[in-house]
């Protein structure tokens, strides 16, 4: 439940405990459970794209996956912008 509440707060501009993990990816850290993390990126000042999540034990792999997903999404956005 805390995860959904934090994502809702994030959507309303109140991110709380967030840190950059590089390549435009941010990590929302949750204090409950086994160190849950939610990785996301932003597009401009409005769109927040949730990429993946996990806990402290899978943090390195989750960050790598989030980097890949963000790069893929950005490349598709760039293609869409070129078509417009």
C-alpha angles and dihedrals in degrees: 000000000000090000093058091046091052092048089050091051089048090053089054094052099263105111100168115187103019132147134181116251094185138263092061093301121130128198121219106205120207121203096208127082123004096336100292117203132193117197121208144157133211131227112206112319098310119043119074114188116200108216109177144315142213141140137276092277093061098032098118094050092043092053091049090050091048090051090052093047093047092049091049092049092048092051090052091048090052090051091050091050091052091053093053 
